[in-house]
Amino acid sequence: MKRMKSTVQNSSATTAAPAPTCPAAGHGTLSGVGLVLAGAVSVQFGSAFAALLFPRAGALGAVALRVAFAAVLLLVITRPRLRGYSRADWAVAGGFGLALGGMNILFYQAIDRIPLGPAVTLEVLGPLLLSVVASRRVASLLWAGLALAGVYLLGSGGFDQLDVAGVAFALGAGTMWAAYIVLNARAGARFPRLDGLTIAMSVAALVSLPLGIGASGGTLLEPEVLGLGLAIAVMSSGVPYALELLALRRLQAATFAVLTSLSPAIAATAGYLVLDQGLSLLQCAAIAMVVTASAGAVRAGKR
């Protein structure tokens, strides 16, 4: 969080970017691919560094700092207009914020209990199943079957070593991620620019801050904790949002979505490099199956 992760992002959040035009192939497309991958790396490594904050601030404290700083940054940058909206508009923005806050709270609870790679692999099942339901194609069902086979393989390769609560939190985060994608699209249709996202992030901050303060208290005000929290917010929100907006001007939406399907593999790499979370060959194969299924389902849904 992704993650607050993009139209399809981990732990991460999805940005309400304008619909891209169909770019010409060539240097622009290549640079767009680089921007998407850079954003995904920033999100997943941001989540890995957030886990380093858990021993001091706890998972709830870390997510509170990340979301609160992200909200402040967005408020300063976008300066959203707050007048002229209907109750229905505010209901959508409120639901969007609850989905965003819930996604991040549940995901941070998951990575506090299980390795980052498996957590993102389980989380990505939410948007994957949403893609399958939306496409209503036989090919999408086959890709979903491959994803479930990958999850089964992940289980046979070590679910007995994964905390049951952590697995449940990751699946819950995936459910909230799917809701987040739907509500993000609706908010984008009702609010200009990134105003809907900014309002939603503010709602998420109002939800997560009391939980973080209740769990961690004055620890959240320690300079080192605040500094790391700001860095995590920039890595997991600020940098990815900017890179994705630039990428969507260079890439078709389908290409963008396929690239973001690499999140579980990038998360596993971040977990290994930052948190020393090794994975067995069987678990790596399982993650590769879910990545392939996610990318395949996206492409099948676009045809």
VENGIUR-V234981 format. One record per residue. N is the residue number from 0. D_FIRST is the distance of its C-alpha to the first C-alpha in Angstrom with 2 decimals. Layout:
N;D_FIRST, N;D_FIRST
This chain:
0;0.00, 1;1.39, 2;0.40, 3;3.76, 4;4.91, 5;10.30, 6;12.79, 7;11.17, 8;7.52, 9;4.52, 10;1.90, 11;2.78, 12;6.39, 13;9.73, 14;12.37, 15;15.89, 16;17.63, 17;21.31, 18;22.58, 19;23.37, 20;26.88, 21;27.86, 22;27.93, 23;30.60, 24;29.94, 25;30.35, 26;28.96, 27;26.74, 28;25.05, 29;24.68, 30;23.14, 31;20.73, 32;19.59, 33;19.13, 34;17.06, 35;14.62, 36;14.43, 37;14.14, 38;11.16, 39;9.42, 40;10.75, 41;9.62, 42;5.84, 43;6.62, 44;9.32, 45;7.63, 46;6.01, 47;9.61, 48;11.28, 49;9.77, 50;11.49, 51;14.56, 52;14.70, 53;15.00, 54;18.73, 55;19.58, 56;17.49, 57;16.21, 58;12.89, 59;13.89, 60;15.05, 61;12.00, 62;9.79, 63;12.96, 64;13.32, 65;9.95, 66;10.45, 67;14.16, 68;14.20, 69;12.06, 70;14.60, 71;17.46, 72;16.62, 73;16.44, 74;19.60, 75;21.41, 76;20.66, 77;21.14, 78;23.64, 79;23.34, 80;26.59, 81;26.86, 82;30.27, 83;31.64, 84;29.15, 85;30.31, 86;29.35, 87;27.75, 88;25.56, 89;24.46, 90;23.93, 91;21.52, 92;19.64, 93;19.70, 94;18.47, 95;15.64, 96;14.70, 97;15.17, 98;12.98, 99;10.11, 100;10.96, 101;11.62, 102;8.47, 103;6.59, 104;9.93, 105;10.48, 106;7.43, 107;8.37, 108;11.86, 109;11.42, 110;10.45, 111;13.24, 112;15.55, 113;14.85, 114;13.87, 115;10.46, 116;12.09, 117;13.64, 118;10.74, 119;8.78, 120;12.37, 121;13.13, 122;10.16, 123;11.12, 124;14.54, 125;13.86, 126;13.74, 127;16.25, 128;18.67, 129;18.33, 130;19.36, 131;22.21, 132;23.49, 133;23.46, 134;25.29, 135;27.93, 136;29.02, 137;30.44, 138;28.56, 139;25.22, 140;26.52, 141;27.34, 142;23.86, 143;22.57, 144;25.22, 145;24.05, 146;20.49, 147;22.10, 148;24.36, 149;21.51, 150;20.05, 151;23.65, 152;24.06, 153;20.96, 154;22.67, 155;26.03, 156;24.61, 157;23.36, 158;22.17, 159;24.97, 160;23.14, 161;19.86, 162;19.80, 163;20.53, 164;18.60, 165;15.44, 166;16.05, 167;16.71, 168;13.57, 169;11.51, 170;13.93, 171;13.72, 172;9.99, 173;11.10, 174;13.95, 175;12.15, 176;10.05, 177;13.60, 178;15.01, 179;12.50, 180;13.65, 181;17.21, 182;17.17, 183;15.51, 184;18.49, 185;20.91, 186;19.81, 187;20.10, 188;23.63, 189;24.61, 190;23.23, 191;23.95, 192;21.68, 193;18.34, 194;20.17, 195;18.62, 196;15.03, 197;16.41, 198;18.25, 199;15.43, 200;13.24, 201;16.48, 202;16.95, 203;13.58, 204;14.72, 205;18.09, 206;16.79, 207;14.61, 208;17.07, 209;20.00, 210;18.18, 211;17.00, 212;20.52, 213;22.19, 214;20.49, 215;20.70, 216;23.37, 217;24.66, 218;22.47, 219;19.86, 220;22.64, 221;23.39, 222;23.21, 223;21.29, 224;18.63, 225;18.44, 226;18.36, 227;15.50, 228;13.54, 229;14.45, 230;13.56, 231;9.97, 232;9.86, 233;11.66, 234;9.72, 235;6.20, 236;8.20, 237;11.87, 238;12.35, 239;10.24, 240;11.94, 241;15.21, 242;15.08, 243;14.25, 244;17.04, 245;19.34, 246;18.53, 247;19.32, 248;22.69, 249;23.49, 250;22.16, 251;22.97, 252;20.30, 253;20.93, 254;20.48, 255;17.18, 256;15.90, 257;17.43, 258;15.81, 259;12.23, 260;13.51, 261;13.53, 262;9.86, 263;11.27, 264;13.92, 265;11.98, 266;9.83, 267;13.32, 268;14.74, 269;12.42, 270;13.17, 271;16.78, 272;17.21, 273;15.54, 274;15.92, 275;18.92, 276;17.60, 277;20.12, 278;20.26, 279;23.55, 280;24.79, 281;24.63, 282;20.94, 283;20.33, 284;22.56, 285;20.70, 286;17.35, 287;19.44, 288;20.95, 289;17.77, 290;16.66, 291;20.23, 292;20.36, 293;17.28, 294;18.76, 295;22.18, 296;21.36, 297;19.98, 298;23.19, 299;25.39, 300;24.17, 301;25.00, 302;28.56
